[in-house]
Amino acid sequence: MKNRVSQKFVELYGEGATLYTSPGRINLIGEHTDYNGGFVFPGAVDKGIVAAILLNGTDKVRAFALDLNESAEFGLNEQDKPAQSWACYIFGVCREIIKRGGVIGGFDTVFAGDVPLGAGMSSSAALESTFAFALNQLYNLGIEKFELARIGQSTEHNYCGVKCGIMDQFASVHGKAGHLMRLDCRSMEYSYFPFDPTKHGYRLMLVNSCVKHELVGSPYNDRRASCERVAAVLGQEFLRGATMEQLESIKDQISEEDYLRARYVIGEEQRVLDVCDALERDDYQTVGERMYQTHWGMSRDYEVSCEELDFLVTIAEQCGVTGSRIMGGGFGGCTINLVKEELYDNFVKTVTEQFAEKYGHKPEIYPVVISDGSRILL
């Protein structure tokens, strides 16, 4: 990918570009906890965006999306927003930097990516992080890493119409090979935890169901509202920090649905902490057990799974996979799986055959390696 991007840049704009990259991400555990003020536990992966960038001395950006074979040119003022949706990510990053007082100019760029689309690995965050990191470096802006992540998040909010949390951009910028990151979504404090499954005889992989169910109504907003109602009865802003005992004490004051939603979230907060403790002991068995608990909690209490995802996790259990769960918001997409090395090939074969037999198409398999975050490619 580096060579393809470099060659196309030379063809379009000439010599002298610098290569930058930012990764996509996985989230090992901690789902639907971010808007509850809880913890998430992501890691950067070995798939992402690579961009060749060279300042051009003008007030215009000339960009070429190699994977789409499309080009765009735009200025840096608010009224210059480009028509292409992919170009809006680059434009938005430029505008968010300028809003924060950063002085930047035009540049030429070619970029490409290998983050599987629709797999919930945040290709858009990788794109934003690549350009935020690069412009910070090229213009010596001195922006701290966490603010680079906020620039990406604000780009989604203000220029791409997605009211996302901070996790995806945070993981892309802050990634560290061999480590996952526990991010406190209330205080924004974070810590690194060692995660090197291959060293302990495991492999990490995603299984993409290649389905996405469009549900009537607003399922995410409904679940968030449930959590907010329970938090209000408890006298809290968020569910963060609530205990099962507290939840049981107000069970007769809330609906059964709200009770189940809150039970999942409170349990998930503890599961993230359990996984952090387990990794410090190299206890991958406990990590896997908590992953399964998360999946079935998301399926039965939070009701954001679907038949295909439950089927994938059931096969994983039958094959002896150490841990498996939905990754992401739910209703389709991927499972994330922690698999012993000696079971890997059989699991891939079994899950591929059985899923195809039942649903008429094969799932996609993505091996994952935890990698570094935004950086210059040498």
C-alpha positions in Angstrom: 0.0 0.0 0.0 2.9 2.4 0.8 4.3 1.8 -2.7 1.0 2.3 -4.4 0.4 5.5 -2.6 3.9 6.8 -3.2 3.8 6.0 -6.9 0.5 7.6 -7.5 1.6 10.8 -5.6 4.7 11.1 -7.8 2.5 10.6 -10.9 0.1 13.3 -9.9 2.1 15.8 -8.0 5.8 15.0 -8.2 8.5 14.1 -5.6 9.0 15.0 -2.0 5.9 13.7 -0.1 6.1 12.3 3.4 4.1 9.2 4.3 1.8 9.1 7.3 -0.4 6.4 8.7 -3.1 5.8 11.3 -4.8 2.5 12.2 -8.3 1.3 12.6 -9.3 -0.2 15.9 -10.9 -3.0 17.8 -12.7 -2.9 21.1 -12.0 -6.0 23.2 -14.7 -5.3 25.7 -16.8 -2.3 27.0 -19.7 -1.8 24.6 -22.5 0.8 25.1 -20.6 2.0 28.1 -19.2 5.3 26.6 -22.4 7.3 26.8 -23.0 5.9 30.3 -19.7 7.5 31.6 -18.0 4.1 31.8 -14.9 2.5 30.4 -14.0 1.2 26.9 -11.0 -1.0 26.1 -9.8 -0.5 22.5 -6.6 -1.2 20.7 -5.2 0.0 17.4 -4.8 -2.7 14.7 -2.5 -3.5 11.8 -4.9 -2.1 9.2 -5.4 1.5 8.5 -4.9 4.5 6.2 -1.7 5.5 4.5 -1.4 9.0 3.1 1.4 10.8 1.1 1.3 14.5 1.9 3.3 17.5 0.7 2.7 21.1 1.5 2.1 23.0 -1.8 2.4 26.7 -0.8 -1.1 27.6 -1.8 -4.4 27.9 0.0 -5.9 24.9 -1.7 -5.9 21.1 -0.9 -5.6 18.7 -3.8 -6.5 15.2 -2.7 -6.8 11.8 -4.5 -8.5 8.8 -3.0 -6.6 5.9 -4.5 -9.1 3.2 -3.6 -12.0 5.2 -5.2 -9.9 6.6 -8.1 -11.5 10.0 -7.3 -9.9 13.5 -6.9 -11.1 16.6 -5.0 -9.8 20.2 -4.7 -11.0 22.6 -2.1 -10.1 25.7 -0.1 -9.8 26.0 3.6 -12.7 28.4 4.3 -16.0 27.2 5.7 -17.8 27.8 2.4 -15.3 25.6 0.6 -16.7 22.3 1.8 -16.3 19.7 -1.0 -19.1 17.6 -2.5 -17.4 14.2 -2.1 -18.1 12.6 1.3 -14.6 11.2 1.7 -13.1 14.7 1.1 -15.2 16.1 3.9 -13.2 14.2 6.4 -10.0 15.9 5.3 -11.7 19.3 4.9 -13.2 18.9 8.4 -9.9 18.1 10.0 -8.4 21.3 8.4 -11.3 23.4 9.6 -11.2 22.0 13.1 -7.5 22.8 13.3 -8.1 26.3 12.1 -10.9 26.8 14.6 -8.4 25.9 17.4 -6.0 28.6 16.2 -3.8 26.4 14.0 -2.3 28.2 11.0 -2.2 25.8 8.0 -2.1 26.1 4.3 -2.7 24.0 1.2 -1.2 20.6 0.5 -1.3 17.7 -2.0 -2.2 14.2 -0.9 -2.9 10.7 -2.1 -4.3 8.1 0.4 -5.5 4.5 0.5 -6.6 2.1 3.2 -6.9 -1.5 4.0 -9.5 -1.3 6.9 -12.3 -3.6 5.9 -15.4 -1.5 5.3 -18.5 -2.4 7.3 -16.4 -4.4 9.8 -16.7 -1.8 12.6 -13.0 -1.1 12.6 -13.4 2.7 12.1 -11.8 3.5 8.8 -13.2 7.1 9.1 -11.4 7.6 12.4 -8.2 6.3 10.8 -8.5 8.8 8.0 -9.2 11.8 10.3 -6.3 10.8 12.6 -3.9 10.5 9.7 -4.5 14.0 8.5 -4.7 15.6 12.0 -1.4 13.9 13.0 0.3 14.9 9.7 -0.8 18.5 9.7 0.2 18.9 13.4 3.7 17.6 12.4 4.1 19.4 9.1 3.1 22.8 10.6 4.7 22.3 14.0 1.4 23.1 15.7 2.2 21.5 19.0 -1.3 20.0 19.4 -1.5 17.3 22.1 -2.5 13.8 21.1 -5.8 13.8 22.9 -6.7 17.0 21.1 -5.9 15.4 17.8 -8.5 12.8 18.7 -11.0 15.5 19.5 -10.3 17.1 16.2 -11.3 13.9 14.5 -14.4 13.5 16.6 -15.4 17.1 15.9 -14.9 16.5 12.2 -17.5 13.7 12.4 -19.9 15.9 14.3 -19.6 19.1 12.3 -18.8 18.0 8.8 -19.9 14.3 8.4 -23.2 14.2 10.3 -22.1 11.5 12.8 -22.5 12.2 16.5 -19.8 9.7 17.5 -18.0 9.3 20.8 -14.2 9.7 21.2 -13.1 6.1 21.4 -12.4 5.5 17.7 -10.2 8.5 17.2 -8.6 8.1 20.6 -7.5 4.5 19.8 -6.2 5.5 16.4 -4.0 8.3 17.7 -2.9 6.7 21.0 -2.4 3.0 19.9 0.6 1.1 21.2 1.8 -2.2 19.9 1.2 -5.1 22.4 -1.2 -3.0 24.5 -4.9 -2.2 24.9 -6.1 1.1 26.4 -8.6 1.6 29.1 -10.3 4.9 28.5 -12.5 6.4 31.2 -15.3 8.1 29.2 -16.2 10.3 32.2 -12.8 11.7 33.1 -11.0 11.0 29.8 -8.1 9.4 31.8 -6.5 6.4 30.2 -4.1 3.6 31.0 -2.2 1.0 28.9 -2.5 -2.7 29.6 -0.3 -5.4 28.1 -2.0 -7.5 25.5 0.1 -9.9 23.4 -2.1 -13.0 22.7 0.4 -14.7 20.4 3.0 -14.8 23.2 0.5 -16.8 25.2 -0.7 -19.1 22.4 -3.7 -17.2 21.2 -4.8 -15.4 18.1 -7.3 -12.5 17.8 -9.7 -12.5 14.9 -12.8 -10.9 13.6 -15.6 -12.8 11.9 -17.7 -10.5 9.8 -21.3 -11.7 9.3 -21.6 -9.3 6.4 -25.1 -8.4 7.5 -26.5 -5.2 8.9 -30.1 -5.0 10.0 -31.9 -1.7 9.5 -34.3 -1.4 12.4 -37.4 0.8 12.5 -37.1 3.6 15.0 -34.1 4.6 17.0 -32.7 1.6 18.9 -29.6 3.3 20.1 -31.4 6.4 21.3 -34.0 4.2 23.0 -31.3 2.3 25.0 -29.6 5.5 25.9 -32.9 6.9 27.2 -33.4 3.7 29.3 -30.0 4.2 30.9 -30.7 7.9 31.6 -34.0 7.1 33.2 -32.5 4.6 35.6 -29.6 6.9 36.4 -32.1 9.7 37.3 -34.0 7.4 39.7 -30.7 6.6 41.3 -29.9 10.3 41.5 -26.9 10.1 39.2 -25.9 11.7 36.0 -24.7 8.4 34.5 -25.1 4.7 35.3 -21.3 4.7 35.9 -20.5 3.6 39.4 -24.0 2.1 40.1 -24.1 -1.3 41.7 -26.3 -4.3 41.1 -27.6 -3.9 44.7 -28.6 -0.3 44.0 -30.4 -1.5 40.8 -32.3 -4.2 42.7 -33.4 -1.7 45.3 -35.2 0.5 42.7 -36.5 -2.4 40.5 -40.1 -1.7 41.4 -39.7 2.0 40.4 -38.6 1.3 36.8 -39.9 -0.7 33.8 -38.7 -4.2 33.2 -37.0 -3.1 29.9 -35.1 -0.3 31.7 -34.1 -2.7 34.4 -32.6 -5.1 31.8 -30.8 -2.3 30.0 -29.2 -1.1 33.2 -28.3 -4.6 34.3 -26.3 -5.1 31.2 -24.5 -1.7 31.5 -23.6 -2.1 35.2 -22.3 -5.6 34.5 -20.3 -4.4 31.6 -18.5 -1.8 33.6 -17.3 -4.5 36.0 -16.4 -6.8 33.1 -14.0 -4.2 31.7 -12.3 -3.9 35.1 -12.1 -7.7 35.4 -10.5 -8.0 32.0 -7.9 -5.3 32.9 -7.0 -7.2 36.1 -6.9 -10.5 34.2 -4.5 -9.2 31.6 -2.1 -8.0 34.3 -2.0 -11.7 35.4 -1.8 -13.0 31.8 -5.1 -14.7 32.5 -6.6 -15.0 29.0 -9.1 -17.6 30.2 -10.9 -15.0 32.3 -10.7 -12.5 29.5 -12.5 -15.0 27.3 -15.2 -15.7 29.9 -16.0 -12.0 30.2 -16.2 -11.7 26.4 -18.9 -14.4 26.3 -20.8 -12.8 29.2 -20.7 -9.5 27.3 -22.1 -11.1 24.2 -25.1 -12.8 25.9 -25.7 -9.6 28.0 -25.9 -7.6 24.8 -28.1 -10.3 23.2 -30.6 -10.9 26.1 -30.6 -7.8 28.3 -29.6 -5.0 25.9 -31.2 -6.7 22.9 -28.7 -5.4 20.3 -27.6 -8.7 18.8 -29.2 -10.6 15.9 -29.7 -14.2 14.8 -26.5 -14.2 12.7 -24.3 -12.9 15.5 -25.7 -15.3 18.1 -25.1 -18.1 15.6 -21.4 -17.1 15.2 -20.9 -16.9 19.0 -22.6 -20.3 19.5 -20.3 -21.9 16.9 -17.3 -20.3 18.7 -18.5 -21.9 22.0 -18.9 -25.3 20.3 -15.4 -25.1 18.8 -13.8 -24.3 22.2 -12.9 -20.7 21.3 -11.8 -19.0 24.5 -13.8 -15.8 24.0 -16.3 -14.4 21.5 -18.7 -11.5 21.4 -20.4 -8.9 19.2 -18.0 -6.0 18.5 -19.7 -2.7 18.0 -23.2 -1.3 18.5 -24.9 -4.5 17.3 -27.6 -5.6 14.9 -25.0 -7.0 12.5 -21.3 -6.7 11.7 -18.5 -8.6 13.4 -17.8 -10.9 16.3 -14.3 -10.5 17.9 -12.8 -13.9 18.9 -9.9 -14.9 21.2 -8.8 -18.3 19.8 -6.1 -20.8 21.0 -3.6 -21.2 18.2 -4.2 -25.0 17.9 -8.0 -24.4 17.4 -7.7 -21.5 14.9 -7.7 -23.4 11.6 -10.6 -25.7 12.7 -12.6 -22.7 13.9 -12.1 -20.8 10.7 -13.2 -23.9 8.6 -16.2 -24.7 10.8 -17.5 -21.2 11.2 -17.1 -20.5 7.4 -18.9 -23.7 6.4 -21.7 -23.7 8.9 -22.5 -20.0 8.5 -22.5 -20.3 4.7 -24.8 -23.4 4.9 -27.3 -21.6 7.1 -27.2 -18.1 5.6 -26.2 -18.6 2.0 -22.9 -16.5 2.1 -19.5 -16.9 3.8 -18.5 -14.7 6.6 -15.2 -12.8 6.2 -12.3 -13.6 8.5 -9.9 -10.9 9.6 -6.8 -11.8 11.7 -5.9 -8.9 13.9 -2.6 -7.7 15.4 -2.5 -4.9 18.0 -0.3 -2.2 16.6 1.0 1.4 17.0 -1.1 4.5 16.5 -0.7 7.6 14.3 2.9 7.9 13.0 5.3 8.8 10.2 6.1 5.9 7.9 9.8 5.7 7.3 
